[in-house]
Amino acid sequence: MTAQTEAVAAQDAPIVISCGEPAGIGPEVSVDAWRSLGSKLPMLWIGDPAHLPQDTPYRIVASAAEAHGPCPDALPVLARDFGSLRVPGRPDPRHAQGVINAIAEGVSLVASGQAHAICTAPIHKAALINGANFAYPGHTEFLAALAGNVPVVMMLACDALRVVPATIHIPLAQVPTALTAKSLRETLLITHAALIRDFGLATPRIAVAGLNPHAGEDGKMGREEIDMIAPLLDELRAEGMTLVGPLPADTMFHAGARQGYDVAVCMYHDQALIPIKTIDFAGGVNVTLGLPFVRTSPDHGTAFDIAGKGVADATSMIAALRMADNMANARLSVDLKSPQSHLASPDSGEGRLAGRKP
């Protein structure tokens, strides 16, 4: 089989949807996304089919190979028995191990080339801890561990904006200490590599926010920009990266400013997430960069308060599936042009998962 033929076959492989927390809105938005995209994209849902909405047309398959090609008439399901029914809004610890296994199985299918990408429905960490002693803070850390403990970066993306927070779920008071030249360099290198390989941008333009108001205003409001951020950006520019900054964050996100870059790297969680959630609250997608496989997720949680009521908005799940498909196709195209591009970089962490390249 030629490389071109392999690429065509890979595009026909399904995007795996891991079931997520059965008591949340994951089953509903997954089915609604399939109704929207099933005639265009191959999909494979992993979970207990008894947890799907009652009116869902599905067909049980024995392997990912049986889910190739679009699936307009029925959602292909790799059925796994979770042992008890779903009660919307009430997480059941007995489902925890099944939820974890669905993620791991989906990753295995993508890593072995049997699936195109993975899109993960939201999980409920407390239920996983209570029911299966889940040892990770969330999806991202578990996926990184499955990939061999590679360094990863969280990106939030919509049609109008991509953002990457350099620090994530830590108190604001801890950000200045957590933000180091080493950690920021790693974030920028992983982001740069992913924009090339997963988004098809030959020369990514990265805007970098300052930490302090007005990017420190020449040291009057803080020296992190002068002492650490600016010197690091100069080093990376000398290595060939296209970077602007450090920039005042309050002027980075209006429509005109967004035309000047492909991603904004921000110094802390809210600096990145407030603009994207303001611009496209319903359609944002969570992307994990640095993995040796493509992973996206809707940018929302389990929403127990509306689960099972038929009112959940599938916009983010639809966007996540589309983005997973686009990223996986871009990765195939880049790897086809440059067969060595999938190999591990000492900085990016990509390529470390055992098995065939996705």
C-alpha angles and dihedrals in degrees: 000000000000123000089249091053091048090052092052090049091049091053088055092053116101129262105237117229112199109212099236120194107350093210092057132070094275096102091048098047091043091056093043089051090050090051088053099042108019093100089057109031133048110236138180122192117204117204145067109318089209086072095059119099110278096247094053115126105215139159124211115232129193096217144003089260088071091057099060117132131019117322109206098155104045138006111248109234130195094207120220121176111233093185100238141047126265119256108195112236094013115088114212117213088211088071094054100092091046091053091050092046092051091057093047093047091049091051090049091053092051094044092052093050094249092114133038100224141329127250112190123210115219120284131205107230096198092056091050092049093047095044104035109009090249105201101201133084091231150317096306096056092045092051091048089052092049087053093053101276093294120174110259139187129212117229127184113202142179133161093276103039146018120200134182122193111213090206122030133181103012132109114275090240090063096051099089091053095043092048107085134162089248095052094043091048090053092049092050094046094049091047093048093050092048094050089056099043104030102030100033096236109149094195110022118206111216124192115201122203124217121241098230133055110284087009088287095306095244093317097309092111100031139326103232091101093051098038102040120358101051096045090049092051090050090053092050092046088055087054090056106266121138105230137161123194166326082246132182103261094217092068099040102083110051115110096261094049092050090061090068100063144035097218137010116221109204131192100232143016104266094040087064103032102045094065096045094045089049093050097043114003096167100038105048120125129207111222127185111215123199098040120124087235134046116264128175133165137185111266097240139075136242095288094206091180093068101028114130094011097102094238102100115126112233095191094108094046090050090050091047092054092047091048092048090053093047093047094048091049091049090050091051091050094049093046091048091054094042111025093189094055093093095059119109120276117207088232106036100048091218123141098031099115111106116244134039121338111263 
